[in-house]
Amino acid sequence: MRNEAFLNDELKWLADVVIARMRLYFKQETSISDIQMIQPQPIGDNDGAYATFLRKHNLGFEDRLCLILSFAPLLKPQLLDCFNVKNSDTGQRFVEFGCEERDNLLMPTFPTVYFILCGDDVEKRISLMGYFSRHPIFADPAYFPGASTQGMRSPLLQPSDELTDTLIFGRKFMPHFSSEFPARKIETERTWDELVLDETTMKMVNEIRLWVEYGNRIREEWQLGKVIKPGFRVLFYGPSGSGKTFTASLLGKVTGKDVYCVDLSMVVSKYIGETEKNLSRVFQLAEGKDWILFFDEADALFGKRTGLKDAHDRYANQEVAYLLQRVENYQGLVVLSTNLKTNMDEAFSRRFQSVIRFPMPDAEQREQLWRNMFSPQCVFDEETDLKEIAKKHELAGGAILNVVQYASIMAMSRGEKTIRNADILEGIRREFQKDGKMMR
């Protein structure tokens, strides 16, 4: 059965239950004495996204009703029209129905769930409140964001964008970069073979690959989980353009993990409490997805902490301590990057499992970078000697890439595939000029 057909049947079941509850509540004629008599469709071996989710989490009557009710405003909003009636005694909508109106749309709340499931049975209502307040899905902000901030008494029963994408559209959730989620997914089309690092750095980077592959296995199969915490924290440090971001992107590619680069300019705020709030959203969405979180220029957030000059400083230090705890408790890979290791707080640096230096590439590595980055469709003029260029001009990989781009654009603008030595040298001059240096 297709996902759409299964959802349609769930909505029909919800409608039958709601109608039965209203008739029971208003003491109207009905053959139903208990809404539990109206059972939902069997899940069976249905492989649709929604049915698979129900089966995976072993959701029962109450859980299934709560879940499909949360999607009713999106899929069949008229199903909630029966709650939009006024109490003749008060002239207001029946408060026990628990719905709230948003943009002319009636939205269910958790009290709506309680009303449907138990009517005016206070004892059962209390039991349900306790049940949903500890529920692994309905009390999880990754699934229902409002539940964690307002408790289970009044928040809207509104599923997250992630849950909607997964269960309704059957697609992988890809959060959009925004002030609500200040992180961008970073990818690369290049391969691991194109990563040019010195032997020591490459060895340590490969050890991270091994942790991603075997970290959970040693914790579970060898029962080391009681002594080894999940998650891995690593610090990349070295000059700009030395390959730190590229390495993080490649780690995601070769391990099959999504890499999200957190934009610290949107995270760090001068307002008390805002930095914590901004970053919490990233960790909240990342939990359970095995993302690699990459913090570029991390000293802006995790750098040396201030002295206690005033209340703001004290709060800022408490805020950083909280953020460090979130990093430590994250169960995936966290990569922090900085140009200068000395900028990082020493107390935090000790919490890294690995600290990896990305030095400037030597002449041999620079030559390899030059050859890797130019298109194989191009040729070089007679004056170009990449080995000599690499030996003479000390540039990081990022700067070399900028020069390659410039020389390639110049060649294409001339309608040719020949890379001219003069264009390469002009590109190099511009890179040195950025740092206030003179080209030798």
TIFINU-767919 format. One record per atom (N, C-alpha, C): x, y, z. Coordinates in pm, whole numbers, padded with zeros to 5 digits, always signed. Example, Ala and Ser with C-alpha at 12.3 -4.5 7.8 and 13.67 -1.06 7.14 Angstrom:
TIFINU-767919
+01319-00569+00780+01230-00450+00780+01320-00330+00780+01285-00225+00708+01367-00106+00714+01290+00003+00787
end
This chain:
TIFINU-767919
+00085-00120+00000+00000+00000+00000+00088+00125+00000+00055+00221-00086+00131+00345-00092+00113+00425+00036+00211+00512+00062+00208+00593+00183+00081+00678+00188+00041+00735+00073-00077+00822+00070-00204+00746+00108-00216+00623+00059-00336+00543+00089-00341+00508+00237-00226+00475+00293-00221+00441+00436-00259+00562+00521-00206+00678+00486-00239+00800+00559-00387+00832+00550-00445+00811+00434-00586+00838+00415-00670+00749+00507-00632+00623+00520-00704+00531+00609-00687+00571+00755-00568+00621+00792-00546+00668+00929-00636+00788+00959-00649+00877+00862-00735+00993+00881-00882+00953+00894-00925+00854+00818-01063+00804+00830-01085+00745+00968-00987+00671+01017-00997+00614+01152-01005+00725+01257-00921+00827+01242-00924+00940+01335-01062+01007+01334-01117+01027+01215-01250+01090+01204-01356+01007+01275-01350+00876+01260-01448+00788+01328-01434+00799+01480-01311+00805+01528-01288+00815+01673-01338+00949+01725-01308+01056+01653-01351+01190+01696-01504+01200+01701-01570+01149+01599-01717+01153+01595-01775+01074+01712-01715+00956+01739-01762+00874+01852-01743+00947+01984-01627+01014+02000-01603+01087+02126-01704+01198+02144-01733+01273+02038-01829+01384+02049-01968+01332+02086-02009+01220+02027-02141+01165+02057-02146+01115+02201-02038+01051+02245-02034+01004+02384-02036+01122+02481-01960+01226+02448-01948+01340+02538-02080+01415+02551-02150+01430+02440-02277+01503+02442-02398+01410+02459-02366+01283+02493-02470+01184+02524-02571+01167+02410-02516+01162+02292-02599+01137+02174-02604+00988+02145-02700+00948+02065-02718+00807+02034-02599+00753+01953-02542+00644+01997-02430+00580+01928-02420+00435+01971-02370+00350+01883-02349+00208+01915-02214+00186+01982-02134+00292+01992-02000+00283+02051-02006+00323+02198-01958+00233+02284-01954+00264+02427-01814+00305+02472-01713+00274+02390-01574+00305+02423-01499+00326+02292-01426+00436+02279-01359+00464+02153-01255+00358+02118-01208+00283+02218-01112+00176+02191-01174+00066+02104-01306+00068+02092-01373-00029+02005-01343-00002+01858-01300+00122+01828-01270+00160+01689-01120+00146+01668-01078+00032+01623-00936+00003+01609-00881+00052+01475-00755+00096+01474-00695+00141+01348-00662+00024+01257-00629+00054+01133-00595-00047+01035-00469-00122+01076-00456-00249+01041-00333-00323+01069-00217-00264+00989-00100-00262+01049+00018-00210+00979+00071-00314+00881+00069-00439+00926+00116-00547+00841+00258-00526+00794+00283-00557+00668+00417-00541+00612+00427-00418+00523+00336-00323+00545+00338-00200+00466+00475-00133+00480+00537-00100+00367+00671-00042+00371+00671+00109+00345+00555+00173+00354+00549+00318+00341+00617+00385+00460+00655+00510+00442+00730+00581+00547+00651+00591+00676+00521+00618+00667+00439+00635+00788+00422+00503+00861+00385+00398+00786+00365+00266+00847+00495+00213+00906+00604+00237+00836+00734+00192+00886+00769+00257+01018+00736+00387+01030+00761+00460+01154+00678+00403+01268+00551+00373+01241+00463+00315+01345+00518+00181+01392+00562+00101+01296+00614-00033+01329+00747-00023+01404+00833+00064+01359+00965+00079+01421+00954+00120+01567+00861+00209+01597+00847+00261+01734+00738+00189+01814+00680+00087+01753+00579+00006+01822+00469+00092+01884+00412+00180+01802+00311+00273+01851+00174+00207+01861+00110+00228+01976-00021+00170+02002-00133+00268+01972-00252+00237+02023-00374+00314+01994-00355+00462+02027-00316+00493+02150-00303+00633+02192-00197+00706+02110-00085+00637+02087+00025+00700+02013-00015+00730+01869-00080+00633+01806-00119+00651+01666-00222+00762+01651-00315+00770+01745-00415+00876+01738-00348+01013+01754-00255+01023+01847-00186+01149+01871-00106+01190+01747-00042+01093+01685+00042+01123+01569-00040+01169+01449-00145+01095+01416-00224+01134+01298-00301+01263+01324-00340+01287+01449-00406+01413+01483-00313+01531+01457-00185+01514+01483-00089+01624+01463-00078+01663+01316-00105+01568+01227-00095+01596+01083-00229+01637+01022-00338+01631+01099-00471+01664+01047-00479+01805+00989-00422+01910+01054-00431+02045+00995-00364+02054+00859-00265+01971+00836-00194+01972+00708-00266+01890+00603-00315+01773+00643-00371+01679+00547-00522+01690+00530-00593+01719+00638-00738+01725+00630-00791+01819+00739-00770+01948+00722-00806+02044+00828-00955+02044+00863-01042+02011+00767-01186+02011+00795-01224+01905+00898-01136+01810+00922-01164+01705+01020-01179+01764+01161-01119+01882+01182-01124+01945+01315-01238+02045+01330-01318+02060+01225-01428+02157+01230-01527+02130+01343-01540+02003+01378-01637+01968+01485-01599+02028+01620-01472+02069+01636-01429+02130+01761-01454+02281+01761-01492+02333+01646-01512+02477+01634-01658+02516+01660-01710+02470+01773-01847+02502+01813-01845+02574+01947-01942+02659+01968-01945+02738+02090-02034+02676+02197-01993+02695+02318-02072+02654+02434-02182+02759+02454-02306+02715+02449-02419+02809+02460-02420+02880+02595-02358+02819+02695-02356+02882+02828-02254+02995+02837-02143+02981+02767-02035+03080+02778-02020+03168+02654-02073+03120+02541-02055+03193+02417-01917+03178+02358-01836+03094+02418-01700+03068+02372-01687+02923+02326-01577+02895+02253-01552+02757+02214-01531+02672+02338-01574+02546+02332-01557+02456+02447-01408+02445+02482-01373+02489+02603-01232+02488+02643-01177+02347+02652-01263+02251+02683-01215+02114+02699-01168+02052+02567-01206+02113+02454-01161+02060+02324-01014+02092+02299-00967+02197+02364-00823+02224+02362-00764+02281+02235-00840+02306+02132-00783+02355+02006-00751+02504+02013-00658+02546+01928-00624+02687+01917-00634+02729+01770-00676+02853+01748-00690+02902+01612-00565+02979+01572-00506+02940+01460-00388+03008+01407-00409+03034+01258-00410+03161+01220-00429+03198+01079-00553+03132+01019-00664+03143+01093-00793+03087+01050-00793+02935+01039-00693+02873+01098-00685+02727+01095-00691+02675+01238-00774+02575+01261-00787+02517+01394-00676+02415+01414-00599+02434+01520-00483+02349+01547-00507+02268+01674-00477+02138+01672-00494+02057+01793-00382+02083+01893-00412+02064+02019-00312+02073+02125-00312+01940+02199-00223+01927+02295-00223+01804+02374-00354+01786+02451-00414+01894+02504-00547+01876+02566-00651+01821+02468-00634+01850+02338-00725+01791+02239-00711+01639+02239-00587+01594+02249-00561+01450+02257-00627+01391+02380-00609+01459+02494-00667+01407+02618-00819+01399+02610-00879+01500+02548-01025+01500+02536-01072+01382+02450-01008+01362+02336-01049+01254+02246-01031+01119+02313-00921+01102+02385-00890+00971+02443-00966+00941+02572-00998+01044+02650-01059+01012+02780-01181+01098+02815-01226+01186+02726-01343+01267+02756-01323+01349+02881-01414+01334+02980-01399+01408+03105-01355+01319+03221-01291+01206+03188-01239+01115+03290-01107+01171+03344-01112+01235+03461-00995+01304+03517-00882+01206+03548-00916+01092+03604-00812+00994+03641-00734+00949+03516-00807+00921+03410-00741+00876+03287-00661+00991+03225-00715+01110+03237-00644+01227+03182-00509+01246+03249-00507+01235+03380-00381+01250+03454-00281+01143+03411-00331+01021+03394-00244+00912+03350-00186+00940+03212-00269+00992+03121-00222+01023+02986-00121+01138+02987-00144+01238+03070-00050+01350+03080+00087+01301+03122+00090+01211+03218+00217+01154+03262+00283+01071+03152+00199+00998+03081+00249+00911+02974+00313+00993+02862+00243+01097+02815+00295+01177+02703+00411+01268+02745+00415+01307+02873+00524+01394+02918+00659+01323+02915+00657+01190+02916+00783+01113+02912+00797+01036+02780+00713+01067+02686+00709+00988+02563+00835+01012+02478+00894+00906+02424+01017+00922+02344+00996+00996+02213+00873+01011+02169+00846+01085+02045+00779+01218+02075+00669+01216+02147+00590+01337+02166+00652+01435+02266+00748+01389+02344+00820+01479+02436+00959+01511+02382+00987+01468+02259+01118+01491+02198+01110+01614+02108+01187+01719+02137+01181+01842+02056+01219+01821+01910+01291+01713+01880+01325+01685+01740+01200+01648+01661+01100+01591+01731+00975+01553+01666+00866+01657+01688+00854+01706+01812+00751+01805+01846+00817+01918+01925+00865+02021+01856+00943+02128+01919+00876+02195+02037+00746+02215+02033+00676+02286+02140+00671+02211+02271+00678+02078+02266+00661+01998+02388+00770+02025+02488+00893+02046+02443+01005+02061+02535+01005+02197+02604+00948+02297+02538+00953+02432+02594+00832+02467+02680+00722+02401+02658+00600+02438+02730+00540+02326+02814+00605+02213+02818+00547+02101+02891+00435+02040+02811+00355+01954+02870+00252+01881+02796+00112+01935+02822+00101+02051+02882-00031+02100+02919-00099+02179+02807-00025+02269+02740-00092+02358+02646-00030+02370+02508+00088+02316+02482+00148+02344+02351+00070+02283+02235+00089+02346+02120+00029+02292+01999+00086+02154+01971+00001+02068+01919+00047+01936+01878+00092+01949+01733+00212+02003+01716+00260+02038+01582+00392+01966+01554+00392+01877+01454+00515+01802+01425+00622+01892+01364+00747+01854+01383+00857+01929+01327+00862+01914+01175+00934+02003+01112+00953+01994+00966+01020+01862+00931+01110+01817+01017+01179+01691+00992+01082+01573+00990+00994+01568+01090+00898+01458+01097+00802+01463+00979+00763+01583+00939+00674+01598+00824+00740+01551+00696+00863+01593+00674+00935+01550+00553+00948+01398+00550+00981+01340+00665+01005+01196+00672+00879+01114+00651+00773+01147+00724+00652+01063+00725+00552+01096+00615+00543+01221+00578+00443+01259+00478+00501+01253+00336+00619+01310+00320+00677+01317+00186+00778+01205+00158+00813+01129+00263+00904+01017+00244+01039+01057+00190+01089+01172+00235+01219+01218+00186+01310+01252+00303+01437+01255+00274+01536+01287+00377+01526+01434+00413+01525+01462+00542+01512+01600+00590+01643+01675+00569+01633+01790+00504+01748+01876+00480+01716+02015+00533+01759+02048+00655+01727+02179+00710+01784+02293+00627+01708+02400+00614+01752+02516+00537+01830+02611+00627+01935+02668+00572+02016+02765+00645+01932+02888+00676+01928+02927+00802+01850+03043+00843+01894+03083+00983+01833+03189+01034+01863+03230+01172+01817+03124+01271+01719+03043+01231+01671+02935+01317+01767+02816+01315+01835+02799+01203+01931+02690+01188+02057+02744+01120+02149+02802+01199+02265+02870+01142+02378+02776+01101+02348+02681+01015+02450+02588+00968+02422+02551+00823+02529+02536+00745+02517+02500+00604+02579+02362+00581+02512+02284+00497+02569+02156+00458+02682+02183+00359+02800+02125+00385+02912+02143+00294+02948+02010+00230+02974+02015+00102+03006+01895+00025+03122+01924-00068+03180+01821-00123+03286+01837-00221+03275+01729-00328+03308+01765-00449+03310+01668-00558+03448+01605-00572+03543+01656-00497+03680+01603-00505+03691+01475-00423+03801+01404-00440+03818+01272-00379+03926+01273-00272+03926+01167-00194+04025+01153-00086+04168+01156-00140+04189+01104-00260+04322+01102-00321+04376+01242-00347+04288+01340-00352+04330+01478-00378+04368+01552-00251+04353+01487-00136+04390+01550-00009+04541+01544+00007+04605+01661+00008+04751+01669+00017+04789+01724+00154+04841+01634+00239+04883+01672+00374+05016+01606+00405+05086+01659+00503+05211+01593+00542+05180+01459+00610+05279+01375+00621+05257+01238+00667+05193+01230+00805+05240+01312+00899+05188+01308+01036+05041+01350+01040+05009+01459+00969+04871+01508+00966+04779+01406+00901+04825+01347+00790+04743+01250+00718+04714+01128+00806+04814+01085+00883+04796+00970+00971+04689+00998+01075+04690+01118+01132+04593+01152+01236+04453+01168+01178+04444+01222+01056+04315+01235+00991+04256+01097+00961+04342+01005+00919+04295+00868+00892+04245+00800+01019+04300+00838+01133+04254+00781+01261+04110+00825+01290+04074+00945+01245+03935+00991+01261+03843+00903+01176+03885+00872+01055+03807+00781+00970+03783+00648+01040+03887+00597+01106+03875+00469+01175+03776+00479+01291+03779+00595+01361+03683+00610+01473+03540+00607+01420+03515+00680+01310+03380+00683+01253+03334+00542+01217+03425+00461+01166+03390+00326+01123+03377+00228+01239+03465+00241+01339+03469+00138+01444+03433+00187+01584+03413+00319+01601+03387+00373+01734+03269+00309+01805+03154+00305+01738+03035+00245+01800+03050+00095+01817+03122+00031+01727+03138-00114+01736+03218-00156+01859+03325-00083+01891+03402-00121+02010+03324-00094+02137+03235+00008+02131+03153+00036+02248+03048-00071+02269+02992-00122+02161+02884-00220+02170+02935-00364+02169+03009-00402+02068+03053-00541+02054+03155-00580+02159+03243-00487+02194+03344-00516+02297+03304-00463+02434+03182-00411+02443+03124-00364+02570+03211-00258+02639+03265-00168+02559+03346-00060+02615+03264+00067+02638+03132+00058+02614+03047+00174+02631+03047+00230+02772+03075+00145+02871+03074+00192+03010+03196+00277+03045+03301+00269+02962+03422+00348+02990+03452+00450+02879+03400+00426+02759+03425+00518+02647+03294+00587+02609+03292+00717+02621+03172+00794+02587+03154+00798+02435+03030+00802+02389+03008+00819+02244+03052+00958+02200+03081+00971+02075+03120+01102+02023+03271+01117+02017+03314+01206+01929+03457+01231+01910+03475+01378+01882+03571+01439+01952+03597+01582+01936+03740+01602+01889+03754+01680+01783+03887+01702+01727+03906+01850+01694+04027+01897+01714+04062+02035+01682+04159+02036+01564+04121+02108+01459+04211+02135+01347+04267+02275+01366+04398+02289+01360+04453+02425+01367+04565+02441+01265+04573+02560+01212+04673+02590+01110+04629+02710+01030+04717+02762+00945+04687+02884+00870+04568+02868+00776+04508+02979+00744+04393+02978+00653+04433+02918+00519+04345+02832+00466+04371+02771+00335+04456+02647+00339+04484+02596+00461+04573+02479+00473+04499+02347+00460+04367+02350+00436+04294+02226+00409+04202+02178+00518+04175+02261+00619+04095+02217+00732+03949+02191+00690+03889+02287+00621+03750+02270+00576+03739+02159+00472+03834+02154+00380+03835+02051+00277+03844+01912+00340+03926+01899+00442+03940+01770+00511+03809+01730+00577+03743+01825+00642+03614+01795+00706+03512+01750+00603+03510+01816+00487+03416+01777+00380+03445+01637+00331+03573+01604+00314+03610+01472+00266+03579+01364+00369+03595+01395+00498+03561+01297+00602+03414+01259+00593+03330+01359+00564+03188+01329+00547+03164+01244+00424+03233+01276+00315+03212+01204+00190+03253+01058+00200+03371+01031+00258+03421+00893+00261+03351+00808+00367+03289+00873+00466+03220+00797+00571+03069+00795+00551+03021+00866+00449+02877+00869+00423+02799+00953+00522+02863+01052+00584+02796+01139+00682+02776+01279+00624+02664+01340+00659+02642+01479+00622+02729+01569+00709+02790+01670+00649+02874+01765+00723+02805+01901+00723+02784+01956+00842+02721+02087+00854+02821+02184+00918+02847+02292+00847+02938+02395+00896+02856+02503+00966+02881+02522+01093+02806+02618+01173+02861+02758+01148+02774+02849+01109+02811+02987+01083+02814+03062+01216+02933+03078+01271+02945+03139+01403+02908+03287+01404+02912+03351+01288+02871+03491+01285+02723+03505+01317+02645+03398+01292+02502+03400+01324+02474+03341+01462+02569+03268+01514+02549+03201+01643+02586+03292+01759+02704+03354+01749+02754+03435+01860+02677+03566+01866+02623+03594+01980+02544+03715+01999+02591+03793+02121+02580+03924+02111+02617+04008+02225+02510+04005+02332+02392+03953+02298+02283+03950+02394+02289+03825+02481+02274+03844+02607+02282+03733+02702+02179+03626+02670+02226+03503+02660+02137+03390+02637+02112+03357+02492+02137+03451+02400+02105+03428+02259+02200+03328+02193+02330+03334+02228+02427+03240+02170+02388+03097+02203+02354+03075+02329+02312+02942+02373+02190+02895+02296+02095+02983+02278+01972+02949+02207+02000+02915+02061+02085+02997+01996+02116+02976+01855+02185+02842+01831+02280+02808+01917+02355+02684+01898+02275+02562+01940+02190+02577+02038+02108+02465+02084+02024+02408+01972+01975+02495+01884+01892+02452+01771+01971+02358+01679+02098+02390+01658+02183+02306+01573+02200+02167+01634+02235+02163+01762+02254+02034+01828+02123+01956+01837+02015+02028+01857+01884+01964+01868+01850+01889+01739+01873+01953+01625+01843+01889+01497+01945+01780+01462+02067+01797+01511+02173+01702+01476+02163+01571+01553+02101+01573+01670+02094+01454+01754+02031+01336+01678+02098+01224+01684+02046+01101+01626+02065+01090+01476+02127+01191+01412+02145+01184+01266+02287+01152+01225+02377+01150+01321+02516+01116+01291+02582+01217+01198+02539+01342+01207+02604+01446+01128+02743+01473+01182+02830+01522+01097+02958+01579+01139+02936+01729+01152+02960+01782+01270+02944+01926+01294+03081+01992+01286+03091+02094+01201+03218+02162+01177+03205+02308+01217+03289+02351+01311+03289+02489+01359+03416+02556+01308+03402+02638+01203+03518+02710+01150+03542+02835+01234+03670+02872+01247+03708+02986+01331+03642+02974+01468+03660+02858+01528+03589+02823+01652+03631+02907+01771+03746+02973+01764+03789+03054+01878+03693+03170+01903+03613+03206+01802+03512+03311+01822+03410+03270+01927+03391+03139+01941+03291+03089+02036+03356+03015+02152+03459+02937+02122+03520+02852+02224+03659+02900+02263+03684+03028+02242+03816+03082+02274+03833+03106+02422+03945+03170+02455+03976+03196+02595+03866+03280+02658+03825+03236+02776+03712+03302+02841+03755+03426+02917+03660+03514+02937+03688+03643+02998+03701+03632+03149+03755+03738+03209+03757+03747+03353+03620+03787+03404+03605+03784+03535+03473+03814+03592+03467+03963+03629+03452+04047+03526+03446+04190+03550+03307+04235+03590+03206+04171+03534+03069+04211+03565+02976+04092+03548+02847+04115+03569+02748+04007+03560+02742+03950+03420+02763+04036+03319+02758+03989+03180+02869+03888+03155+02990+03918+03207+03103+03825+03191+03075+03693+03259+03017+03699+03378+02987+03575+03450+02887+03491+03372+02787+03558+03317+02687+03484+03239+02750+03428+03112+02837+03507+03047+02902+03461+02924+02984+03335+02951+03054+03333+03063+03132+03214+03098+03043+03094+03126+02930+03117+03192+02835+03009+03215+02780+02957+03083+02758+03050+02990+02705+03014+02860+02804+02927+02783+02931+02966+02785+03034+02887+02717+03046+02750+02781+03039+02744+02913+03047+02616+02982+02932+02525+02937+02815+02583+02920+02700+02505+02874+02725+02452+02733+02777+02538+02646+02803+02499+02508+02909+02390+02501+03009+02400+02585+03112+02296+02589+03051+02162+02628+02956+02168+02719+02888+02044+02760+02809+01985+02644+02744+02070+02565+02670+02019+02450+02764+01952+02350+02880+02012+02330+02979+01953+02239+03026+01819+02292+03053+01813+02422+03101+01689+02483+02996+01578+02478+02870+01615+02488+02763+01515+02492+02715+01474+02354+02760+01544+02249+02717+01508+02115+02775+01372+02076+02691+01285+02023+02733+01147+02000+02801+01123+01865+02813+01227+01784+02882+01213+01657+03017+01282+01660+03067+01314+01542+03197+01379+01529+03181+01530+01527+03257+01598+01612+03260+01744+01615+03401+01789+01580+03412+01872+01477+03542+01924+01434+03542+02074+01456+03636+02122+01535+03653+02265+01554+03780+02308+01483+03774+02424+01420+03886+02472+01341+03927+02611+01386+04057+02635+01392+04107+02767+01428+04240+02790+01358+04270+02916+01330+04399+02947+01269+04512+02939+01370+04481+02975+01495+04583+02975+01599+04536+02894+01719+04609+02789+01750+04572+02703+01863+04575+02781+01995+04665+02880+02004+04678+02956+02128+04554+03038+02159+04467+03057+02059+04344+03132+02084+04240+03052+02160+04258+02919+02162+04158+02832+02224+04178+02825+02374+04069+02815+02446+04072+02799+02592+04141+02668+02627+04245+02674+02710+04322+02554+02744+04236+02448+02812+04142+02493+02895+04056+02397+02966+03973+02318+02866+03934+02382+02757+03857+02312+02656+03946+02227+02567+04065+02276+02537+04157+02201+02449+04187+02063+02505+04188+02052+02637+04217+01922+02699+04106+01821+02676+03990+01866+02635+03877+01775+02616+03874+01712+02476+03964+01754+02387+03970+01695+02255+04035+01558+02259+03979+01463+02185+04046+01335+02170+04164+01346+02075+04158+01444+01986+04265+01460+01887+04283+01607+01856+04409+01650+01848+04443+01786+01809+04539+01775+01691+04497+01824+01575+04572+01802+01452+04619+01934+01392+04749+01942+01370+04808+02062+01310+04808+02050+01158+04761+02155+01092+04764+02163+00946+04869+02267+00907+04992+02224+00882+05097+02321+00849+05086+02369+00705+05160+02474+00673+05170+02517+00534+05234+02405+00454+05186+02377+00334+05245+02270+00254+05387+02305+00212+05473+02201+00205+05610+02225+00158+05609+02230+00005+05727+02249-00053+05736+02268-00199+05682+02147-00275+05714+02028-00230+05666+01907-00298+05514+01897-00291+05458+01928-00174+05312+01922-00159+05244+02032-00242+05308+02148-00248+05251+02258-00328+05247+02221-00476+05353+02155-00523+05353+02113-00663+05237+02015-00690+05217+01923-00595+05107+01827-00612+04973+01898-00614+04959+02000-00529+04834+02077-00525+04811+02150-00658+04917+02212-00711+04903+02280-00840+04856+02183-00947+04915+02065-00953+04881+01969-01058+04742+01910-01038+04702+01892-00912+04569+01836-00885+04456+01932-00921+04483+02061-00905+04374+02158-00914+04345+02205-01057+04444+02209-01141+04416+02249-01279+04339+02140-01352+04250+02182-01442+04170+02087-01519+04258+02004-01611+04231+01874-01622+04308+01789-01715+04284+01829-01861+04183+01912-01886+04155+01956-02022+04248+02070-02066+04320+02125-01970+04407+02239-02000+04550+02196-02031+04620+02284-02099+04764+02266-02125+04834+02393-02078+04965+02383-02059+05041+02498-02010+05132+02552-02120+05153+02682-02119+05245+02739-02218+05388+02699-02184+05478+02728-02274+05617+02682-02259+05688+02743-02140+05643+02858-02096+05709+02927-01985+05670+02872-01848+05562+02795-01843+05510+02748-01713+05589+02628-01662+05640+02640-01541+05710+02531-01473+05651+02520-01333+05554+02431-01317+05483+02420-01188+05576+02383-01074+05678+02304-01104+05772+02266-00998+05847+02388-00947+05890+02474-01038+05962+02594-01000+05869+02693-00928+05745+02703-00977+05647+02792-00913+05621+02746-00769+05604+02615-00752+05578+02560-00618+05696+02584-00525+05816+02573-00579+05937+02590-00498+05956+02735-00455+05922+02825-00546+05951+02967-00523+05846+03038-00439+05718+02998-00454+05610+03073-00390+05539+02988-00284+05551+03033-00160+05491+02960-00048+05345+03002-00032+05255+02913-00075+05112+02939-00069+05040+02820-00007+04929+02849+00064+04844+02741+00115+04754+02691+00004+04690+02575+00027+04605+02516-00075+04492+02608-00119+04433+02680-00025+04323+02770-00059+04366+02881-00152+04488+02936-00128+04540+03041-00214+04573+02987-00353+04628+02867-00358+04659+02803-00487+04531+02786-00568+04424+02744-00502+04296+02726-00570+04246+02858-00629+04266+02968-00555+04226+03100-00606+04304+03136-00733+04433+03104-00733+04516+03133-00850+04472+03047-00969+04445+02919-00942+04399+02829-01048+04270+02882-01110+04181+02928-01027+04054+02983-01076+04079+03105-01165+04164+03195-01117+04193+03316-01194+04255+03283-01329+04359+03199-01330+04428+03165-01455+04336+03090-01551+04248+03007-01497+04156+02931-01581+04052+03022-01645+04002+03120-01568+03905+03214-01623+03968+03299-01733+04093+03340-01711+04163+03418-01813+04178+03339-01942+04212+03210-01929+04228+03125-02048+04095+03109-02122+03989+03083-02046+03859+03063-02109+03808+03191-02174+03838+03306-02114+03794+03433-02171+03861+03461-02305+03977+03398-02327+04046+03412-02455+04002+03306-02556+03913+03218-02512+03864+03113-02599+03967+03004-02624+04054+02982-02526+04158+02879-02540+04168+02796-02413+04244+02685-02423+04264+02596-02308+04408+02602-02256+04481+02700-02303+04621+02714-02261+04633+02804-02139+04691+02751-02033+04716+02827-01911+04849+02900-01928+04846+03031-01916+04967+03110-01935+05039+03134-01803+05170+03128-01810+05253+03152-01692+05229+03291-01636+05206+03388-01724+05184+03526-01679+05058+03537-01594+04956+03463-01630+04831+03466-01552+04851+03401-01415+04928+03292-01411+04956+03228-01283+05031+03324-01192+05131+03391-01246+05210+03485-01165+05127+03604-01119+05037+03650-01205+04949+03759-01165+04855+03715-01052+04804+03592-01062+04720+03539-00956+04795+03527-00825+04920+03483-00833+05004+03471-00712+05027+03609-00652+05056+03707-00738+05079+03844-00688+04958+03894-00611+04839+03866-00663+04717+03910-00596+04699+03843-00461+04734+03715-00452+04723+03644-00324+04817+03702-00220+04940+03734-00260+05034+03795-00166+04986+03934-00125+04927+04006-00221+04879+04141-00193+04769+04140-00087+04688+04034-00085+04583+04023+00017+04641+04028+00157+04758+03967+00175+04821+03961+00308+04923+04072+00327+04924+04167+00235+05019+04280+00248+05161+04240+00223+05183+04137+00143+05319+04088+00115+05357+04123-00028+05489+04130-00047+05541+04153-00182+05580+04019-00244+05549+04003-00371+05584+03880-00443+05732+03882-00479+05799+03771-00447+05943+03764-00477+05962+03731-00626
end
